[in-house]
Amino acid sequence: MLENLLTPAAVALENRCAKLVSILFAGGVAVTFAERLAASRLYADSGLMSWRVLSFDRARNGVLFRHTVLSQSLFGGKGARASYWAGLAGVVLVLLSPARSYSFTAGMLPIVLSCVLAHLRTTYAGDGAQQMSLIVGVALLLGFNPWVTPAAGAVCLLFIAAQSALSYLASGVAKLISPIWMRGDALVRILATTAFGCELGFRLASISPRFTRMLCQVTVIVEVLFPFLLFGPRWMMIAFFVWGFTFHLANAFLMGLNTFLWAFLSTYPALYFAWCSFHSWAR
């Protein structure tokens, strides 16, 4: 099986997919870092998300957090801003560099470190997009640096694909056992909230309860069945990509989940690579 991933054609496909993953990943983290820099008042020493506040929840979670000077320099307002600026500089390098180059790795390193520091800084306000971005970034750093073979890159792309497929499956199963989702009430209730709501979306979802119920049920079905689409024909995989893009784009506009759009779209080239690899093995 591994030999099929190391043919010249397979390696060329791997490089193209890795580049697409890195472009979408870089776009997503750039949005995240830019948003946090724009909201830097929250992370200042007098802000609501300052390290003085968040450190109370982290003080007993290891030497890194108990060392006052080190933790303040890494997670304080100045440290957070420096981390995000370094991450944005890394984004530029990643976008301009081919995978497996020294400049690509030099760009990925500050991005991943910034994502790790942001994840360590607080357990609040995190989401699946933040976790998926960290997974994708670490996989790109480990699989597409100048010191590893194409086999490592193939394994990392397959790992990203597996994480994405399992994320959709877990989300779908959670909705499947939820009476609110299966009745079709979830979408209306979500759009009525302050955090993820949208007045226009709420009105549209309220016009036809039957149509809204169908949307909820289709979302559940597609998410649950998605891992099995990897073994289906090409048109089925492409249909899912179209659905996924539409789904995440609608969530970005209606619910403000803009980082989910980038984080999960960045896994689609890896999913395509996994589909091609499986069908190559099955021949």
C-alpha positions as CSV (number, residue, x, y, z in Angstrom):
1,M,0.0,0.0,0.0
2,L,2.8,2.4,1.0
3,E,4.4,1.9,-2.4
4,N,1.3,3.3,-4.1
5,L,1.9,6.6,-2.2
6,L,5.5,6.9,-3.3
7,T,5.1,6.8,-7.1
8,P,6.0,10.0,-8.9
9,A,2.3,10.7,-9.7
10,A,1.3,10.1,-6.1
11,V,4.1,12.4,-4.7
12,A,3.1,15.1,-7.2
13,L,-0.5,14.9,-6.0
14,E,0.6,14.9,-2.4
15,N,2.6,18.1,-3.0
16,R,-0.4,19.8,-4.7
17,C,-2.8,18.8,-2.0
18,A,-0.3,19.9,0.7
19,K,0.0,23.3,-0.9
20,L,-3.7,23.8,-1.1
21,V,-4.0,22.7,2.6
22,S,-1.3,25.2,3.6
23,I,-2.9,28.1,1.6
24,L,-6.3,27.6,3.2
25,F,-4.8,27.0,6.6
26,A,-2.7,30.2,6.4
27,G,-5.8,32.1,5.4
28,G,-7.7,30.9,8.4
29,V,-5.0,31.6,11.0
30,A,-4.4,35.0,9.4
31,V,-8.1,35.9,10.0
32,T,-7.8,34.6,13.6
33,F,-4.6,36.5,14.4
34,A,-5.9,39.7,12.8
35,E,-9.1,39.5,14.8
36,R,-7.2,39.0,18.0
37,L,-4.9,41.9,17.2
38,A,-8.0,44.1,16.5
39,A,-9.4,43.1,19.9
40,S,-6.0,43.6,21.7
41,R,-7.7,45.7,24.4
42,L,-9.2,42.5,25.7
43,Y,-5.8,41.0,26.2
44,A,-4.2,44.1,27.7
45,D,-3.3,44.0,31.4
46,S,-6.5,45.9,32.2
47,G,-8.7,43.9,29.7
48,L,-11.3,41.3,30.4
49,M,-9.1,38.5,28.9
50,S,-5.9,39.7,30.5
51,W,-3.4,37.2,31.9
52,R,-4.0,38.6,35.3
53,V,-7.5,37.2,35.1
54,L,-6.8,34.0,33.1
55,S,-3.8,33.0,35.1
56,F,-6.0,32.1,38.1
57,D,-7.4,29.2,36.1
58,R,-3.9,28.1,34.9
59,A,-1.7,28.6,38.0
60,R,-1.7,24.9,39.0
61,N,-1.4,23.4,35.5
62,G,2.4,23.1,35.3
63,V,5.7,24.8,35.7
64,L,5.2,27.0,32.6
65,F,2.2,28.6,34.3
66,R,3.6,28.7,37.8
67,H,6.7,30.7,36.7
68,T,5.4,34.2,37.0
69,V,7.9,36.1,34.8
70,L,8.0,33.5,32.0
71,S,4.2,33.1,31.9
72,Q,3.7,36.9,31.9
73,S,6.1,37.3,29.0
74,L,4.4,34.6,27.0
75,F,0.8,35.1,27.8
76,G,0.6,38.8,28.8
77,G,-0.8,41.5,26.5
78,K,2.6,42.3,24.9
79,G,3.5,38.6,24.6
80,A,0.2,37.7,23.0
81,R,0.4,40.6,20.5
82,A,4.0,39.6,19.6
83,S,2.9,36.0,19.1
84,Y,0.1,37.1,16.7
85,W,2.4,39.4,14.7
86,A,5.0,36.6,14.4
87,G,2.2,34.3,13.2
88,L,1.1,36.8,10.5
89,A,4.8,37.0,9.3
90,G,4.8,33.2,9.2
91,V,1.6,33.3,7.0
92,V,3.4,35.4,4.4
93,L,6.3,33.0,4.3
94,V,4.0,29.9,3.9
95,L,2.0,31.5,1.1
96,L,5.1,32.4,-0.8
97,S,7.0,29.2,-0.3
98,P,6.7,25.7,-1.7
99,A,6.1,22.8,0.7
100,R,9.2,21.1,2.1
101,S,11.3,24.2,1.6
102,Y,13.3,25.9,4.4
103,S,11.2,29.1,4.1
104,F,8.0,27.1,4.3
105,T,9.1,25.5,7.6
106,A,10.4,28.8,8.9
107,G,6.9,30.2,8.3
108,M,5.0,27.2,9.8
109,L,7.0,27.2,13.0
110,P,5.9,30.7,14.3
111,I,2.3,29.9,13.2
112,V,2.2,26.7,15.1
113,L,3.8,28.2,18.2
114,S,1.4,31.0,18.2
115,C,-1.6,28.6,17.9
116,V,-0.1,26.5,20.7
117,L,0.3,29.6,23.0
118,A,-3.2,30.8,22.2
119,H,-4.5,27.3,23.1
120,L,-2.5,27.2,26.3
121,R,-3.4,30.8,27.3
122,T,-7.0,30.1,28.0
123,T,-9.6,27.3,28.0
124,Y,-12.4,29.8,27.4
125,A,-13.9,30.8,24.0
126,G,-12.1,28.0,22.2
127,D,-13.9,26.0,19.5
128,G,-13.5,23.2,17.0
129,A,-12.0,25.5,14.4
130,Q,-9.1,26.4,16.8
131,Q,-8.5,22.7,17.5
132,M,-8.6,21.7,13.9
133,S,-6.3,24.5,12.8
134,L,-3.7,23.4,15.4
135,I,-4.0,19.8,14.2
136,V,-3.5,20.9,10.5
137,G,-0.6,23.2,11.4
138,V,1.3,20.5,13.4
139,A,0.7,18.0,10.6
140,L,2.1,20.3,7.9
141,L,5.1,21.2,10.1
142,L,5.9,17.5,10.7
143,G,5.1,16.2,7.3
144,F,6.4,18.8,4.9
145,N,9.7,20.1,6.3
146,P,13.0,19.6,4.3
147,W,14.2,16.7,6.5
148,V,11.4,14.1,6.0
149,T,10.5,11.8,3.1
150,P,7.3,12.0,1.0
151,A,6.0,9.0,3.0
152,A,5.8,11.2,6.1
153,G,3.9,13.8,4.2
154,A,1.4,11.2,2.9
155,V,0.9,9.9,6.5
156,C,0.3,13.5,7.7
157,L,-2.3,14.2,4.9
158,L,-4.1,11.0,5.8
159,F,-4.0,12.0,9.4
160,I,-5.6,15.4,8.6
161,A,-8.3,13.6,6.5
162,A,-9.1,11.1,9.3
163,Q,-9.4,14.0,11.8
164,S,-11.8,15.9,9.5
165,A,-13.9,12.8,8.8
166,L,-14.1,11.9,12.5
167,S,-15.1,15.5,13.3
168,Y,-18.0,15.4,10.9
169,L,-19.0,12.0,12.2
170,A,-18.9,13.0,15.8
171,S,-20.9,16.1,15.1
172,G,-23.5,14.2,13.1
173,V,-23.9,11.4,15.8
174,A,-24.3,14.1,18.5
175,K,-27.1,15.7,16.4
176,L,-28.6,12.3,15.5
177,I,-29.3,11.5,19.2
178,S,-30.6,15.0,19.9
179,P,-34.4,15.3,19.6
180,I,-34.1,19.0,19.1
181,W,-32.1,18.5,15.9
182,M,-34.2,15.7,14.5
183,R,-37.4,17.7,15.1
184,G,-35.8,20.6,13.3
185,D,-36.0,23.1,16.2
186,A,-32.2,23.5,16.6
187,L,-31.6,25.9,13.8
188,V,-34.3,28.3,14.9
189,R,-33.1,28.2,18.5
190,I,-29.5,28.8,17.5
191,L,-30.3,31.8,15.3
192,A,-32.4,33.3,18.1
193,T,-29.4,33.5,20.5
194,T,-27.3,36.5,21.1
195,A,-23.9,34.7,20.6
196,F,-24.7,32.9,17.3
197,G,-27.9,34.5,16.2
198,C,-28.9,36.5,13.2
199,E,-32.2,38.3,12.8
200,L,-32.4,37.7,9.1
201,G,-31.5,34.1,9.4
202,F,-34.1,33.6,12.3
203,R,-36.8,35.1,10.1
204,L,-35.9,32.9,7.1
205,A,-35.8,29.8,9.3
206,S,-39.2,30.6,10.8
207,I,-41.0,31.1,7.5
208,S,-41.2,27.3,6.7
209,P,-40.8,24.9,9.7
210,R,-41.0,22.0,7.3
211,F,-38.1,23.3,5.2
212,T,-36.1,24.1,8.3
213,R,-36.7,20.6,9.6
214,M,-35.4,19.2,6.3
215,L,-32.3,21.3,6.5
216,C,-31.5,20.0,10.0
217,Q,-32.1,16.4,9.1
218,V,-30.0,16.6,5.9
219,T,-27.2,18.2,7.9
220,V,-27.3,15.2,10.3
221,I,-27.5,12.6,7.6
222,V,-24.6,14.1,5.6
223,E,-22.3,14.5,8.6
224,V,-23.0,10.9,9.8
225,L,-22.5,9.4,6.4
226,F,-19.4,11.5,5.4
227,P,-16.6,9.0,6.4
228,F,-18.3,6.4,4.1
229,L,-18.2,8.9,1.2
230,L,-14.4,8.4,1.1
231,F,-15.1,5.0,-0.3
232,G,-17.7,6.1,-2.9
233,P,-17.4,7.4,-6.4
234,R,-15.7,10.7,-7.2
235,W,-19.0,12.6,-7.8
236,M,-20.1,11.7,-4.2
237,M,-16.9,13.2,-2.8
238,I,-17.3,16.4,-4.9
239,A,-20.9,16.7,-3.9
240,F,-19.8,16.7,-0.2
241,F,-17.2,19.3,-0.9
242,V,-19.9,21.5,-2.4
243,W,-22.2,20.9,0.5
244,G,-19.5,21.5,3.1
245,F,-18.4,24.8,1.5
246,T,-22.1,26.0,1.4
247,F,-22.7,24.8,4.9
248,H,-19.7,26.5,6.4
249,L,-20.2,29.7,4.3
250,A,-23.8,30.0,5.6
251,N,-22.5,29.5,9.2
252,A,-19.9,32.2,8.7
253,F,-22.5,34.7,7.5
254,L,-25.4,33.7,9.8
255,M,-23.6,32.7,13.0
256,G,-20.3,34.5,12.7
257,L,-18.4,31.2,12.6
258,N,-15.9,32.5,10.0
259,T,-12.9,30.5,11.3
260,F,-14.8,27.2,10.8
261,L,-15.0,28.0,7.1
262,W,-11.2,28.2,6.7
263,A,-10.3,25.4,9.3
264,F,-12.5,22.7,7.7
265,L,-12.0,23.8,4.1
266,S,-8.3,23.4,4.7
267,T,-8.8,19.7,5.3
268,Y,-10.6,19.1,2.0
269,P,-7.5,18.7,-0.2
270,A,-6.3,16.1,2.4
271,L,-9.6,14.3,2.1
272,Y,-9.3,14.3,-1.7
273,F,-5.8,12.8,-1.3
274,A,-7.2,10.1,1.0
275,W,-9.9,9.4,-1.5
276,C,-7.4,9.0,-4.3
277,S,-5.1,6.9,-2.1
278,F,-7.9,4.5,-1.2
279,H,-9.0,4.0,-4.8
280,S,-5.4,3.5,-5.8
281,W,-5.1,0.7,-3.3
282,A,-8.4,-0.8,-4.3
283,R,-7.4,-1.3,-7.9
